[in-house]
């Protein structure tokens, strides 16, 4: 049985373009793209809202630690703080974390510092209401409206415990207080 090649080249002369010498390769115009700035470069363009006095951690380092923690799956301030505390030294060094001591160990910012810096930089406002004592022989459902009455909730999203998934509470938050939405 004989195999014929439909190409005018002999089978031994067939090559892919990558195996050709550079002078024999077809020339294509190359697209030139400007290099994208790194995340650290982009974050450095934000103004640092903190006062200079008493600043221990670099502004960009705090934001990078928070961003990496969220990327790694942290979904709360506590989880972000836990990630920061347990991050390896080489990771913290790449995030430009503060170094301390003779061994120059990297120190992650505390959850409180991360919360303050991110809260000051990000648009919007987060208010966490502290626990309010609930009278005996009742539950927190009866205290819901009294707790939120002093706040101007127009245009904000209110989040609450699933215990408050009641029509009266939603009506109070959305219709009376003019909140944008409720998340339970």
Number of C-alpha atoms within 10 A of each C-alpha: 3 3 5 8 8 8 8 8 9 10 11 6 8 10 9 8 11 8 9 11 8 10 7 9 12 8 8 6 5 6 5 6 6 5 6 8 9 9 12 14 11 11 16 14 9 11 9 15 12 13 7 8 6 7 10 12 18 15 21 22 23 25 22 21 25 24 15 17 21 16 10 11 11 17 11 13 17 14 15 23 23 15 21 23 15 10 17 12 15 12 14 22 17 12 20 21 25 18 17 10 8 6 7 10 15 21 19 27 22 17 21 12 16 24 20 13 19 17 13 15 15 9 8 8 9 12 7 7 8 7 7 10 9 12 10 6 5 9 12 14 13 12 14 16 14 8 14 15 13 9 9 11 18 15 12 18 16 18 12 12 8 9 10 17 14 11 9 10 16 19 14 16 24 19 12 13 19 16 19 14 15 16 12 12
